[in-house]
């Protein structure tokens, strides 16, 4: 499974979600992820401006603001 973390620089919530995601993926090495700074794309700003950080899988939003482990586990089972 590949995830995308939409974030912005100097965002403490983004830093916290990144740390939680690193810890989670250590337990689940079959998960890969990438980061995209929304401030580099106006369409992403329009979509996620007030929701960052946002964690997605194949354009499906898993969680935003905080890492939601139950939602992540549910996404893995799909």
Backbone as XML, in Angstrom:
<?xml version="1.0"?>
<chain id="A" units="angstrom">
  <residue number="1" name="UNK">
    <atom name="N" x="0.850" y="-1.174" z="0.000"/>
    <atom name="CA" x="0.000" y="0.000" z="0.000"/>
    <atom name="C" x="0.893" y="1.234" z="0.000"/>
  </residue>
  <residue number="2" name="UNK">
    <atom name="N" x="0.532" y="2.215" z="-0.827"/>
    <atom name="CA" x="1.267" y="3.473" z="-0.851"/>
    <atom name="C" x="0.362" y="4.594" z="-0.346"/>
  </residue>
  <residue number="3" name="UNK">
    <atom name="N" x="0.908" y="5.384" z="0.545"/>
    <atom name="CA" x="0.178" y="6.496" z="1.140"/>
    <atom name="C" x="0.797" y="7.812" z="0.705"/>
  </residue>
  <residue number="4" name="UNK">
    <atom name="N" x="-0.003" y="8.847" z="0.773"/>
    <atom name="CA" x="0.485" y="10.195" z="0.527"/>
    <atom name="C" x="0.127" y="11.060" z="1.723"/>
  </residue>
  <residue number="5" name="UNK">
    <atom name="N" x="1.132" y="11.736" z="2.247"/>
    <atom name="CA" x="0.932" y="12.683" z="3.340"/>
    <atom name="C" x="0.992" y="14.081" z="2.739"/>
  </residue>
  <residue number="6" name="UNK">
    <atom name="N" x="-0.138" y="14.759" z="2.744"/>
    <atom name="CA" x="-0.194" y="16.151" z="2.299"/>
    <atom name="C" x="0.081" y="17.020" z="3.515"/>
  </residue>
  <residue number="7" name="UNK">
    <atom name="N" x="1.041" y="17.907" z="3.395"/>
    <atom name="CA" x="1.491" y="18.697" z="4.538"/>
    <atom name="C" x="1.855" y="20.105" z="4.091"/>
  </residue>
  <residue number="8" name="UNK">
    <atom name="N" x="2.241" y="20.908" z="5.052"/>
    <atom name="CA" x="2.866" y="22.193" z="4.753"/>
    <atom name="C" x="4.001" y="22.403" z="5.745"/>
  </residue>
  <residue number="9" name="UNK">
    <atom name="N" x="4.952" y="23.196" z="5.321"/>
    <atom name="CA" x="6.119" y="23.483" z="6.149"/>
    <atom name="C" x="5.707" y="24.227" z="7.428"/>
  </residue>
  <residue number="10" name="UNK">
    <atom name="N" x="6.486" y="24.020" z="8.467"/>
    <atom name="CA" x="6.298" y="24.718" z="9.750"/>
    <atom name="C" x="4.924" y="24.473" z="10.360"/>
  </residue>
  <residue number="11" name="UNK">
    <atom name="N" x="4.447" y="23.242" z="10.228"/>
    <atom name="CA" x="3.144" y="22.848" z="10.760"/>
    <atom name="C" x="3.369" y="21.789" z="11.827"/>
  </residue>
  <residue number="12" name="UNK">
    <atom name="N" x="3.055" y="22.111" z="13.071"/>
    <atom name="CA" x="3.307" y="21.149" z="14.150"/>
    <atom name="C" x="2.412" y="19.914" z="14.036"/>
  </residue>
  <residue number="13" name="UNK">
    <atom name="N" x="1.208" y="20.062" z="13.526"/>
    <atom name="CA" x="0.349" y="18.893" z="13.320"/>
    <atom name="C" x="0.926" y="17.979" z="12.243"/>
  </residue>
  <residue number="14" name="UNK">
    <atom name="N" x="1.505" y="18.575" z="11.226"/>
    <atom name="CA" x="2.131" y="17.791" z="10.160"/>
    <atom name="C" x="3.327" y="17.014" z="10.706"/>
  </residue>
  <residue number="15" name="UNK">
    <atom name="N" x="4.112" y="17.664" z="11.544"/>
    <atom name="CA" x="5.259" y="16.990" z="12.160"/>
    <atom name="C" x="4.802" y="15.823" z="13.027"/>
  </residue>
  <residue number="16" name="UNK">
    <atom name="N" x="3.736" y="16.022" z="13.780"/>
    <atom name="CA" x="3.221" y="14.961" z="14.654"/>
    <atom name="C" x="2.690" y="13.789" z="13.834"/>
  </residue>
  <residue number="17" name="UNK">
    <atom name="N" x="1.968" y="14.077" z="12.733"/>
    <atom name="CA" x="1.448" y="12.986" z="11.918"/>
    <atom name="C" x="2.598" y="12.235" z="11.253"/>
  </residue>
  <residue number="18" name="UNK">
    <atom name="N" x="3.616" y="12.954" z="10.809"/>
    <atom name="CA" x="4.776" y="12.315" z="10.193"/>
    <atom name="C" x="5.436" y="11.341" z="11.179"/>
  </residue>
  <residue number="19" name="UNK">
    <atom name="N" x="5.622" y="11.755" z="12.414"/>
    <atom name="CA" x="6.224" y="10.891" z="13.434"/>
    <atom name="C" x="5.367" y="9.657" z="13.696"/>
  </residue>
  <residue number="20" name="UNK">
    <atom name="N" x="4.069" y="9.844" z="13.788"/>
    <atom name="CA" x="3.163" y="8.712" z="14.007"/>
    <atom name="C" x="3.182" y="7.766" z="12.810"/>
  </residue>
  <residue number="21" name="UNK">
    <atom name="N" x="3.259" y="8.316" z="11.622"/>
    <atom name="CA" x="3.297" y="7.497" z="10.415"/>
    <atom name="C" x="4.601" y="6.697" z="10.338"/>
  </residue>
  <residue number="22" name="UNK">
    <atom name="N" x="5.704" y="7.304" z="10.708"/>
    <atom name="CA" x="6.987" y="6.594" z="10.737"/>
    <atom name="C" x="6.904" y="5.417" z="11.708"/>
  </residue>
  <residue number="23" name="UNK">
    <atom name="N" x="6.367" y="5.659" z="12.893"/>
    <atom name="CA" x="6.234" y="4.592" z="13.890"/>
    <atom name="C" x="5.312" y="3.480" z="13.386"/>
  </residue>
  <residue number="24" name="UNK">
    <atom name="N" x="4.208" y="3.847" z="12.765"/>
    <atom name="CA" x="3.249" y="2.856" z="12.266"/>
    <atom name="C" x="3.865" y="2.020" z="11.151"/>
  </residue>
  <residue number="25" name="UNK">
    <atom name="N" x="4.579" y="2.647" z="10.234"/>
    <atom name="CA" x="5.141" y="1.916" z="9.103"/>
    <atom name="C" x="6.316" y="1.035" z="9.520"/>
  </residue>
  <residue number="26" name="UNK">
    <atom name="N" x="6.920" y="1.296" z="10.651"/>
    <atom name="CA" x="7.946" y="0.379" z="11.163"/>
    <atom name="C" x="7.319" y="-0.968" z="11.511"/>
  </residue>
  <residue number="27" name="UNK">
    <atom name="N" x="6.077" y="-0.935" z="11.984"/>
    <atom name="CA" x="5.353" y="-2.168" z="12.306"/>
    <atom name="C" x="4.728" y="-2.807" z="11.073"/>
  </residue>
  <residue number="28" name="UNK">
    <atom name="N" x="4.607" y="-2.035" z="10.008"/>
    <atom name="CA" x="3.970" y="-2.499" z="8.766"/>
    <atom name="C" x="4.877" y="-2.147" z="7.585"/>
  </residue>
  <residue number="29" name="UNK">
    <atom name="N" x="5.951" y="-2.918" z="7.397"/>
    <atom name="CA" x="6.932" y="-2.575" z="6.360"/>
    <atom name="C" x="6.407" y="-2.671" z="4.922"/>
  </residue>
  <residue number="30" name="UNK">
    <atom name="N" x="5.229" y="-3.238" z="4.731"/>
    <atom name="CA" x="4.645" y="-3.310" z="3.391"/>
    <atom name="C" x="4.009" y="-1.983" z="2.964"/>
  </residue>
  <residue number="31" name="UNK">
    <atom name="N" x="4.001" y="-1.010" z="3.859"/>
    <atom name="CA" x="3.432" y="0.305" z="3.559"/>
    <atom name="C" x="4.556" y="1.264" z="3.184"/>
  </residue>
  <residue number="32" name="UNK">
    <atom name="N" x="4.380" y="1.950" z="2.068"/>
    <atom name="CA" x="5.314" y="3.009" z="1.696"/>
    <atom name="C" x="4.532" y="4.318" z="1.658"/>
  </residue>
  <residue number="33" name="UNK">
    <atom name="N" x="5.250" y="5.402" z="1.754"/>
    <atom name="CA" x="4.565" y="6.692" z="1.726"/>
    <atom name="C" x="5.486" y="7.769" z="1.184"/>
  </residue>
  <residue number="34" name="UNK">
    <atom name="N" x="4.818" y="8.815" z="0.722"/>
    <atom name="CA" x="5.529" y="9.980" z="0.203"/>
    <atom name="C" x="4.870" y="11.222" z="0.771"/>
  </residue>
  <residue number="35" name="UNK">
    <atom name="N" x="5.567" y="12.322" z="0.689"/>
    <atom name="CA" x="5.058" y="13.590" z="1.208"/>
    <atom name="C" x="4.914" y="14.582" z="0.066"/>
  </residue>
  <residue number="36" name="UNK">
    <atom name="N" x="3.842" y="15.359" z="0.134"/>
    <atom name="CA" x="3.629" y="16.428" z="-0.838"/>
    <atom name="C" x="3.269" y="17.697" z="-0.080"/>
  </residue>
  <residue number="37" name="UNK">
    <atom name="N" x="4.047" y="18.742" z="-0.325"/>
    <atom name="CA" x="3.800" y="20.055" z="0.275"/>
    <atom name="C" x="2.684" y="20.727" z="-0.528"/>
  </residue>
  <residue number="38" name="UNK">
    <atom name="N" x="1.540" y="20.946" z="0.111"/>
    <atom name="CA" x="0.399" y="21.498" z="-0.626"/>
    <atom name="C" x="0.651" y="22.922" z="-1.120"/>
  </residue>
  <residue number="39" name="UNK">
    <atom name="N" x="1.567" y="23.635" z="-0.464"/>
    <atom name="CA" x="1.809" y="25.020" z="-0.847"/>
    <atom name="C" x="2.544" y="25.158" z="-2.179"/>
  </residue>
  <residue number="40" name="UNK">
    <atom name="N" x="2.887" y="24.056" z="-2.797"/>
    <atom name="CA" x="3.536" y="24.089" z="-4.105"/>
    <atom name="C" x="2.544" y="23.882" z="-5.249"/>
  </residue>
  <residue number="41" name="UNK">
    <atom name="N" x="1.256" y="23.754" z="-4.918"/>
    <atom name="CA" x="0.241" y="23.462" z="-5.938"/>
    <atom name="C" x="-1.068" y="24.133" z="-5.528"/>
  </residue>
  <residue number="42" name="UNK">
    <atom name="N" x="-1.527" y="25.081" z="-6.307"/>
    <atom name="CA" x="-2.735" y="25.822" z="-5.936"/>
    <atom name="C" x="-3.967" y="24.930" z="-5.836"/>
  </residue>
  <residue number="43" name="UNK">
    <atom name="N" x="-4.043" y="23.892" z="-6.662"/>
    <atom name="CA" x="-5.182" y="22.973" z="-6.571"/>
    <atom name="C" x="-5.182" y="22.239" z="-5.233"/>
  </residue>
  <residue number="44" name="UNK">
    <atom name="N" x="-4.003" y="21.868" z="-4.750"/>
    <atom name="CA" x="-3.922" y="21.198" z="-3.450"/>
    <atom name="C" x="-4.231" y="22.161" z="-2.305"/>
  </residue>
  <residue number="45" name="UNK">
    <atom name="N" x="-3.835" y="23.402" z="-2.450"/>
    <atom name="CA" x="-4.189" y="24.406" z="-1.437"/>
    <atom name="C" x="-5.701" y="24.533" z="-1.351"/>
  </residue>
  <residue number="46" name="UNK">
    <atom name="N" x="-6.355" y="24.620" z="-2.496"/>
    <atom name="CA" x="-7.816" y="24.728" z="-2.516"/>
    <atom name="C" x="-8.475" y="23.503" z="-1.885"/>
  </residue>
  <residue number="47" name="UNK">
    <atom name="N" x="-7.887" y="22.341" z="-2.101"/>
    <atom name="CA" x="-8.488" y="21.101" z="-1.618"/>
    <atom name="C" x="-8.228" y="20.847" z="-0.134"/>
  </residue>
  <residue number="48" name="UNK">
    <atom name="N" x="-7.009" y="21.125" z="0.328"/>
    <atom name="CA" x="-6.598" y="20.718" z="1.672"/>
    <atom name="C" x="-6.196" y="21.852" z="2.613"/>
  </residue>
  <residue number="49" name="UNK">
    <atom name="N" x="-6.335" y="23.076" z="2.210"/>
    <atom name="CA" x="-5.812" y="24.230" z="2.958"/>
    <atom name="C" x="-6.066" y="24.166" z="4.463"/>
  </residue>
  <residue number="50" name="UNK">
    <atom name="N" x="-7.291" y="23.971" z="4.873"/>
    <atom name="CA" x="-7.624" y="23.998" z="6.302"/>
    <atom name="C" x="-7.652" y="22.610" z="6.933"/>
  </residue>
  <residue number="51" name="UNK">
    <atom name="N" x="-7.250" y="21.583" z="6.177"/>
    <atom name="CA" x="-7.321" y="20.209" z="6.689"/>
    <atom name="C" x="-5.967" y="19.571" z="6.966"/>
  </residue>
  <residue number="52" name="UNK">
    <atom name="N" x="-4.860" y="20.220" z="6.570"/>
    <atom name="CA" x="-3.552" y="19.576" z="6.704"/>
    <atom name="C" x="-3.192" y="19.327" z="8.166"/>
  </residue>
  <residue number="53" name="UNK">
    <atom name="N" x="-2.483" y="18.266" z="8.402"/>
    <atom name="CA" x="-2.031" y="17.270" z="7.454"/>
    <atom name="C" x="-3.166" y="16.327" z="7.053"/>
  </residue>
  <residue number="54" name="UNK">
    <atom name="N" x="-3.059" y="15.788" z="5.849"/>
    <atom name="CA" x="-4.045" y="14.841" z="5.344"/>
    <atom name="C" x="-3.287" y="13.600" z="4.865"/>
  </residue>
  <residue number="55" name="UNK">
    <atom name="N" x="-3.740" y="12.449" z="5.318"/>
    <atom name="CA" x="-3.137" y="11.191" z="4.907"/>
    <atom name="C" x="-4.110" y="10.474" z="3.978"/>
  </residue>
  <residue number="56" name="UNK">
    <atom name="N" x="-3.640" y="10.139" z="2.769"/>
    <atom name="CA" x="-4.502" y="9.539" z="1.755"/>
    <atom name="C" x="-3.898" y="8.263" z="1.198"/>
  </residue>
  <residue number="57" name="UNK">
    <atom name="N" x="-4.789" y="7.430" z="0.698"/>
    <atom name="CA" x="-4.420" y="6.235" z="-0.038"/>
    <atom name="C" x="-5.228" y="6.247" z="-1.324"/>
  </residue>
  <residue number="58" name="UNK">
    <atom name="N" x="-4.553" y="6.292" z="-2.449"/>
    <atom name="CA" x="-5.235" y="6.310" z="-3.751"/>
    <atom name="C" x="-6.360" y="7.347" z="-3.800"/>
  </residue>
  <residue number="59" name="UNK">
    <atom name="N" x="-6.046" y="8.542" z="-3.360"/>
    <atom name="CA" x="-7.007" y="9.662" z="-3.352"/>
    <atom name="C" x="-8.138" y="9.489" z="-2.352"/>
  </residue>
  <residue number="60" name="UNK">
    <atom name="N" x="-8.095" y="8.453" z="-1.554"/>
    <atom name="CA" x="-9.081" y="8.251" z="-0.496"/>
    <atom name="C" x="-8.491" y="8.807" z="0.800"/>
  </residue>
  <residue number="61" name="UNK">
    <atom name="N" x="-9.183" y="9.743" z="1.410"/>
    <atom name="CA" x="-8.694" y="10.347" z="2.642"/>
    <atom name="C" x="-8.857" y="9.372" z="3.809"/>
  </residue>
  <residue number="62" name="UNK">
    <atom name="N" x="-7.771" y="9.093" z="4.492"/>
    <atom name="CA" x="-7.799" y="8.208" z="5.650"/>
    <atom name="C" x="-8.009" y="9.022" z="6.920"/>
  </residue>
  <residue number="63" name="UNK">
    <atom name="N" x="-7.233" y="10.077" z="7.088"/>
    <atom name="CA" x="-7.389" y="10.925" z="8.269"/>
    <atom name="C" x="-6.782" y="12.299" z="7.992"/>
  </residue>
  <residue number="64" name="UNK">
    <atom name="N" x="-7.173" y="13.254" z="8.802"/>
    <atom name="CA" x="-6.579" y="14.588" z="8.722"/>
    <atom name="C" x="-6.432" y="15.136" z="10.143"/>
  </residue>
  <residue number="65" name="UNK">
    <atom name="N" x="-5.594" y="16.129" z="10.287"/>
    <atom name="CA" x="-5.202" y="16.761" z="11.554"/>
    <atom name="C" x="-4.339" y="15.846" z="12.418"/>
  </residue>
  <residue number="66" name="UNK">
    <atom name="N" x="-4.832" y="14.636" z="12.727"/>
    <atom name="CA" x="-4.111" y="13.718" z="13.603"/>
    <atom name="C" x="-4.106" y="12.326" z="12.993"/>
  </residue>
  <residue number="67" name="UNK">
    <atom name="N" x="-3.041" y="11.566" z="13.258"/>
    <atom name="CA" x="-2.964" y="10.192" z="12.787"/>
    <atom name="C" x="-4.026" y="9.372" z="13.504"/>
  </residue>
  <residue number="68" name="UNK">
    <atom name="N" x="-4.855" y="8.686" z="12.734"/>
    <atom name="CA" x="-5.957" y="7.885" z="13.272"/>
    <atom name="C" x="-5.641" y="6.413" z="13.004"/>
  </residue>
  <residue number="69" name="UNK">
    <atom name="N" x="-5.083" y="5.732" z="14.018"/>
    <atom name="CA" x="-4.660" y="4.350" z="13.813"/>
    <atom name="C" x="-5.819" y="3.422" z="13.456"/>
  </residue>
  <residue number="70" name="UNK">
    <atom name="N" x="-6.997" y="3.497" z="14.121"/>
    <atom name="CA" x="-8.100" y="2.652" z="13.701"/>
    <atom name="C" x="-8.510" y="2.868" z="12.232"/>
  </residue>
  <residue number="71" name="UNK">
    <atom name="N" x="-8.501" y="4.105" z="11.787"/>
    <atom name="CA" x="-8.820" y="4.384" z="10.380"/>
    <atom name="C" x="-7.737" y="3.811" z="9.461"/>
  </residue>
  <residue number="72" name="UNK">
    <atom name="N" x="-6.493" y="3.867" z="9.912"/>
    <atom name="CA" x="-5.395" y="3.316" z="9.125"/>
    <atom name="C" x="-5.517" y="1.795" z="9.019"/>
  </residue>
  <residue number="73" name="UNK">
    <atom name="N" x="-5.836" y="1.147" z="10.113"/>
    <atom name="CA" x="-6.018" y="-0.302" z="10.111"/>
    <atom name="C" x="-7.195" y="-0.683" z="9.213"/>
  </residue>
  <residue number="74" name="UNK">
    <atom name="N" x="-8.268" y="0.082" z="9.259"/>
    <atom name="CA" x="-9.421" y="-0.168" z="8.389"/>
    <atom name="C" x="-9.031" y="0.000" z="6.915"/>
  </residue>
  <residue number="75" name="UNK">
    <atom name="N" x="-8.220" y="1.003" z="6.607"/>
    <atom name="CA" x="-7.777" y="1.206" z="5.226"/>
    <atom name="C" x="-6.905" y="0.051" z="4.751"/>
  </residue>
  <residue number="76" name="UNK">
    <atom name="N" x="-6.126" y="-0.525" z="5.641"/>
    <atom name="CA" x="-5.290" y="-1.669" z="5.280"/>
    <atom name="C" x="-6.113" y="-2.891" z="4.928"/>
  </residue>
  <residue number="77" name="UNK">
    <atom name="N" x="-7.268" y="-3.038" z="5.552"/>
    <atom name="CA" x="-8.087" y="-4.213" z="5.319"/>
    <atom name="C" x="-8.931" y="-4.122" z="4.066"/>
  </residue>
  <residue number="78" name="UNK">
    <atom name="N" x="-8.967" y="-2.952" z="3.435"/>
    <atom name="CA" x="-9.756" y="-2.783" z="2.195"/>
    <atom name="C" x="-9.034" y="-3.334" z="0.995"/>
  </residue>
</chain>
